[in-house]
Amino acid sequence: MRRSVVALLVLILLCGLGVAGWAGWTALEGSMDEPGANGAPVRIEVQPGMRLRAILNGLQQRGVLRHVRFVELNLRLHRQRPRAQAGIYEIAPHASARQILDQLVQGRVLLESITIVEGWTVAQMRQALDAQPDIVHQLRGLSEPELMRVLGHPGESAEGRFFPDTYLFAAGSPDRKVLELAYRRMQTLLEADWAQRAPELPLVSPAQALTLASIVEKESARPDERPKVAAVFLNRLRRGMRLQADPTVIYGLGAGYDGTIHTRDLETDTPYNTYTRAGLPPTPIALPSATSLQAVLHPAPIQALYFVATGEGDGSHHFSDTLAEQDEAIRAYLHRLGISPTGRAGKNGAADAAHASGSNR
């Protein structure tokens, strides 16, 4: 009888311990999924080799985690030894301990973005990159030749070689990573488009296509017109005519450009003055879009040799096959703007007034 009573008491005790243990285990597991205390995002930086305990203690001090000891005990009971990946993280409001651990182990770092705008010069792109606070600036202050050497392309012009787009990067990434990605994107696009180019183009290399695409990019803000603009320049190249593109003159002037193209600018020779020099300029003049590159390699089937802005306020142009038609289109353009077409006829029969009022042809 006594033995039965003792056995019953032992059984009751074990059951009690089991229930208590189960309850404790359940509570411990539940604590991993409790919402965190932070009501706003919290940004932290995990250095390479940083121990998990230091990270968790830091999160508790900042009010993100409630009970670091519970987290450590849970990991020990599960025989887990997770490692956090280095980087900058943004912990979401009220994230649980389990969610935070998953984020750290999987390396879901904070992503920032930078937009490289179509038609920017390399100088403008670098200014935007230098102003980005979440990038580690390793290449700031380098000359363009030094920049290309560091990127692994010594002797290559930097202008036009980076694809304009919005790029995501992990906060704390070096500027070199962004530039390498933009360079590869442009190279990949250029090679693919060149391989599928229209036949009998007066271009001998992808580099020439890139240069002409940059001119087309600066000549027209309307993607639907760019195949026509490209066709005009390609038709002129076939005939040995000078391109006479205002944006190349502006690029050649550099800081000397005052916002207006003067007669003296058209007559001042620079490597980029397509009024004084035949053929394409030595390098691109901007970062061309995919649309402009496609326009150059698949131009519109037209015979036009000239174009001028219509002045209708929508960025459109009038395309002409003959100089007489171009002169008439210029007069209509100037009349629409209320400008008298006085002065010496320039380039394609256009008066200097056409330049002063914003005409590109």
BELLIN-V461952 format. One line per field, one symbol per residue. phi: phi as a letter, one per 30 degrees, with the letter a starting at -180 (. if undefined). psi: psi as a letter, one per 20 degrees, with the letter a starting at -180 (. if undefined). A space follows every 10 residues. Layout:
phi=???
psi=???
This chain:
phi=.ddddddddd dddddddddd dddddddddd ddcdddddcb ebcbccdeid ddeddddddd dciccdbddd ddddddddhc bdcdddkccc ddeidddddd deddddiddd ccbbccdejd dddddddddd dddccdcccd idddddeddd djbdicdddi cbddacccad ejdddddddd dddddddddd dddddcdddi ddbcaedddd dddddeeddb dcedcddddd dedddddedi dddhceeddd dddhdddcjb dcedddcddb ecddccbdid ddbecacddd dddddddbdd dbcecbabdd idicidbccb dbdddddddd dddddddicd dcjddcgcid deddddcjdc b
psi=ghhggggggg gggggghggg gggggggggh hhjqqripiq qppqpoqpjp qhghghghhh hjjgqgnhhg gggghghjlp mqppqqapqo pqpkprhghg gggggikmrp prqppoppiq rhghghghgh ioijqonhjp iqrghhghgh ijlqipphpi jppprppqqp pjqqhhgghg ghghgggggg gghhhkqqqk qlpiqhhhgg ghhhggghhp iohhihhggg gghhhhghij qqhloghhgg ghhciipjip orhhghiopr ijojhiqqaq rhrrjroqrh ghghggimrq mrjqiqqqqh jijjjrqppq hrhghggghg hhghghikpp mrrpprekjq qhhhghjjpi .
